[in-house]
Amino acid sequence: MLKVAFLDRDGVINNDLGYVYQIDDFEFAEGSIEALKLLQDNGFSIIVITNQSGIGRGYYSERDYQVLTEWYIQRLVEKGIVVADVYHCPHAPEDNCICRKPKAGLFLQALSRHSVDLSSSLMVGDKLSDIAAANIAGVKQSYLIGEHLNSHLPSYKNLLACVQAHCDGEKILSKEK
C-alpha cells in the first residue's frame, strides 16, 4: 500500500496568482520543489488534488489546463520528482459536483485507482475545503499552508516549512491531528 502525500496545486505547489493556466504565469512556490523531493525521499507517493473552476467558468479550456499540467510535471521530473497522479475538478462551485473540494470525489477517484494506506498518508492544502475533503475521504493527517486564524490545524508558511516541521531524519512523523 502506498503512503501518499495528497497536495493541492495552487497555493501549495505553485504561487496562487488566480486562475493559473498559462506556463508564463506558473511559478513554483518557494521551497516547493525541495519539499516534494523530501516527501518522495521519505517514501511518499505524490498525488495532486486540485479544483480548477476556471475551466467551468470559461476562463480557460481543459486543453489549456492539460498543457500546463504536462509542463509542470515535466519540470518536476527534470528535478527527479515523480508525481504519481493528478486529479482535478473542472466545475464551477455552483455546479455542485461531487468532485469539487470540499467534497471528496477527487480523493475517492484516487483511492479507486491506487492502493493507499490512509493511516500513513497526508494532505497539504491552502484552504479549509482541501482539509474537509481529505477528512471525508479518511486521510488522517492534514496541514494548512498560509494564515488561517479560525482553524484548529497548524498553519505553515509554505510546503517546505510544513514538511520540515514533520520530518525526523528519514521519516515523516505520523501525528494525528
Order of alpha helices (4+ residues) and beta strands (2+ residues): beta-alpha-beta-alpha-alpha-beta-alpha-beta-alpha-beta-beta-alpha-beta-beta
